[in-house]
Amino acid sequence: MKKTRLMSFSFMVFITVLGLIAFIVVSRGFTNAAIYLTVLVGLFLILGITTFIQNRKNVVDRDELSEKILRTAAARSFVISFYPWVMLMIFNKLFEDSITKISVGLGMMAVIFVANYLIVKIMGLKE
């Protein structure tokens, strides 16, 4: 069972890296999209490898406290992320098209969530 899981994980990593290399070759070098994709693949590999190592050691990854931290961070970031969207609507002349506005808004939401998650994880939950 563990050997099959290791083989499938190795295959997934190989296909992901191969797809990234193919995308870089097709796009003729490191364009902005290739750089973003490289960062995403790197984050995927870091998360995947750490999860795989924890699963091999039989570490419990989802307990009640981690679920509560995740819910608290998500709720806080949901409320806080309204303010950047309001600012984007007020300063809508800064961006030419709506795709850029949506991209900036979603990027800000992701950064707000990560910041809230780290704050809740470090500071702890206050009940």
Rosetta blueprint (number, residue, H / E / L):
1 M L
2 K H
3 K H
4 T H
5 R H
6 L H
7 M H
8 S H
9 F H
10 S H
11 F H
12 M H
13 V H
14 F H
15 I H
16 T H
17 V H
18 L H
19 G H
20 L H
21 I H
22 A H
23 F H
24 I H
25 V H
26 V H
27 S L
28 R L
29 G L
30 F L
31 T L
32 N H
33 A H
34 A H
35 I H
36 Y H
37 L H
38 T H
39 V H
40 L H
41 V H
42 G H
43 L H
44 F H
45 L H
46 I H
47 L H
48 G H
49 I H
50 T H
51 T H
52 F H
53 I H
54 Q H
55 N H
56 R H
57 K L
58 N L
59 V L
60 V L
61 D L
62 R L
63 D L
64 E H
65 L H
66 S H
67 E H
68 K H
69 I H
70 L H
71 R H
72 T H
73 A H
74 A H
75 A H
76 R H
77 S H
78 F H
79 V H
80 I H
81 S L
82 F H
83 Y H
84 P H
85 W H
86 V H
87 M H
88 L H
89 M H
90 I H
91 F L
92 N H
93 K H
94 L H
95 F L
96 E L
97 D L
98 S H
99 I H
100 T H
101 K H
102 I H
103 S H
104 V H
105 G H
106 L H
107 G H
108 M H
109 M H
110 A H
111 V H
112 I H
113 F H
114 V H
115 A H
116 N H
117 Y H
118 L H
119 I H
120 V H
121 K H
122 I H
123 M H
124 G L
125 L L
126 K L
127 E L
